[in-house]
Structures are given as structure tokens and as C-alpha cells.
């Protein structure tokens, strides 16, 4: 049990991936799901794809309350009320990766001093690159200097299981979408849009032929889809996502044509 009072060991929220075996994962969220029909009118989106990332997290078997030695070896209490410990960051020397509950999911107190938590402090679990685990109480905000107290896990402590953590906030995630613009002179018009935070939206328009019954197919930026267009509405089925390698359902007839950009 010791206090780490060195800037080199202060938490550094660098957003880097955690060491092995804990890794961040990316996955695709699509609306609607590939293979699902959607009915749209001109100007409405028919497919949206967002790539989101998860960071590793730990889930405790139960809420936990214990104590550890602090200044001059005097004990103080700490508690983890929310058993989901999400990725917080790494130490500057990259040796330790820190996991803690969201704000309000932890406590630390002293019998004489009372509450020790100041906004910016945290309580949770830290794991080194070899998988060794320690409980930590980061009181750097409370003391106004890098101050982290730690102790090793004991056999009676709750088990900590490595899991995929919650995804990043979708409101800030980049996304791509396809918009149906209708049919003109025997060709359906599709607009591709790509939104990235901090950048101007990228937009391109494409056309594809449809037959006399309004049936056609196309492909844009890796996505493939079939269309049955009516006078007002169109029924569209995306058979392959922009980031997918294989369509979930067989390609439609006629086969997708090479897109023709609109000048």
C-alpha cells in the first residue's frame, strides 16, 4: 500500500487502446439492418451506417466496500457502488490501465475527515501490462497534486471480469447515409452523405437505371441495394452494407450497375 505522488504516474486520459488482452473493438450500427425492406419518399434516407468503438471494461461480481492505508499508513474507507468499471486512461509510463465507475458510483471517506472525493477524483481498479490488479483511490483533485493510493486484491474481494465496455456516444460518432431522391427519365437518383465531427459533410449523387416497372439496383460506396420505385414511394432493400464483405441476402435482379456520378 503506497501513495503514488509523481507526475509520471498520474492518470493520463490519452484514449489509447488498453494493453493486451484488453482491446478496443469497432463495430457497425446500421439502420435499418441489412436485408430489411424500407419504404421511403424522395428526400428520405433509407440506410444509415455508424462505426462505433468500445473500450474494455471490468464488471465486479458485486458492489464493494473496503479500506486501504493512506497518509502515514492510516486507513481510510473506499467503496465501489456501481460494479461496471469503464476505461478511464493509462498512466504516463503506460504501465497501468485504469477502470472506474461513472461519476457518483464510488466513495472514499475518513473517520475524522469525512468525504474525501472532490470532482475529478475516482475510485476503481487498475491493471498492469502483466494482468496484475490493484484497487486504487485517486485523490489528486482533493489534494491538488497527483495522489493515488492502492492496494492489492484479496481473495475475499469480488471477482473482476473483463468485458466489452459501453460504446462511445453515438451523438458524436461519424456516420454515412444513403438518401433516395426519386426517379427521373428512367433513372433513380441516390445521394451519399458522410458526416464527420469537425469537418464539412461530404455529398455525392449517383444515378442507376430502372425498368418500366420501376425496378432497379445499384451500389454506392460498397453498399448494394434493390429498388422498386412507384409514382411517389419506393421500396428499397439494402443487401450489403458499406463496410460488409458479403451481402446477407442474394443480390437482386438486375445485377447492380456501376454508379454514374451526377455532374
HELIX and SHEET records of a PDB file:
HELIX    1   1 UNK A    7  UNK A    9  5                                   3    
HELIX    2   2 UNK A   71  UNK A   73  5                                   3    
HELIX    3   3 UNK A  140  UNK A  143  1                                   4    
HELIX    4   4 UNK A  170  UNK A  172  5                                   3    
SHEET    1   A 7 UNK A   2  UNK A   4  0                                        
SHEET    2   A 7 UNK A 148  UNK A 152 -1                                        
SHEET    3   A 7 UNK A 133  UNK A 138 -1                                        
SHEET    4   A 7 UNK A 122  UNK A 128 -1                                        
SHEET    5   A 7 UNK A  96  UNK A 100 -1                                        
SHEET    6   A 7 UNK A  84  UNK A  91 -1                                        
SHEET    7   A 7 UNK A  11  UNK A  12 -1                                        
SHEET    1   B 8 UNK A   2  UNK A   4  0                                        
SHEET    2   B 8 UNK A 148  UNK A 152 -1                                        
SHEET    3   B 8 UNK A 133  UNK A 138 -1                                        
SHEET    4   B 8 UNK A 122  UNK A 128 -1                                        
SHEET    5   B 8 UNK A  96  UNK A 100 -1                                        
SHEET    6   B 8 UNK A  84  UNK A  91 -1                                        
SHEET    7   B 8 UNK A  45  UNK A  60 -1                                        
SHEET    8   B 8 UNK A  25  UNK A  31 -1                                        
SHEET    1   C 8 UNK A   2  UNK A   4  0                                        
SHEET    2   C 8 UNK A 148  UNK A 152 -1                                        
SHEET    3   C 8 UNK A 133  UNK A 138 -1                                        
SHEET    4   C 8 UNK A 122  UNK A 128 -1                                        
SHEET    5   C 8 UNK A  96  UNK A 100 -1                                        
SHEET    6   C 8 UNK A  84  UNK A  91 -1                                        
SHEET    7   C 8 UNK A  45  UNK A  60 -1                                        
SHEET    8   C 8 UNK A 160  UNK A 167 -1                                        
SHEET    1   D11 UNK A   2  UNK A   4  0                                        
SHEET    2   D11 UNK A 148  UNK A 152 -1                                        
SHEET    3   D11 UNK A 133  UNK A 138 -1                                        
SHEET    4   D11 UNK A 122  UNK A 128 -1                                        
SHEET    5   D11 UNK A  96  UNK A 100 -1                                        
SHEET    6   D11 UNK A  84  UNK A  91 -1                                        
SHEET    7   D11 UNK A  45  UNK A  60 -1                                        
SHEET    8   D11 UNK A 175  UNK A 184 -1                                        
SHEET    9   D11 UNK A 187  UNK A 195 -1                                        
SHEET   10   D11 UNK A 202  UNK A 209 -1                                        
SHEET   11   D11 UNK A 260  UNK A 261 -1                                        
SHEET    1   E 4 UNK A  37  UNK A  41  0                                        
SHEET    2   E 4 UNK A 233  UNK A 240 -1                                        
SHEET    3   E 4 UNK A 223  UNK A 229 -1                                        
SHEET    4   E 4 UNK A 215  UNK A 220 -1                                        
SHEET    1   F 4 UNK A  64  UNK A  69  0                                        
SHEET    2   F 4 UNK A  75  UNK A  80 -1                                        
SHEET    3   F 4 UNK A 106  UNK A 110 -1                                        
SHEET    4   F 4 UNK A 114  UNK A 115 -1                                        
END                                                                             
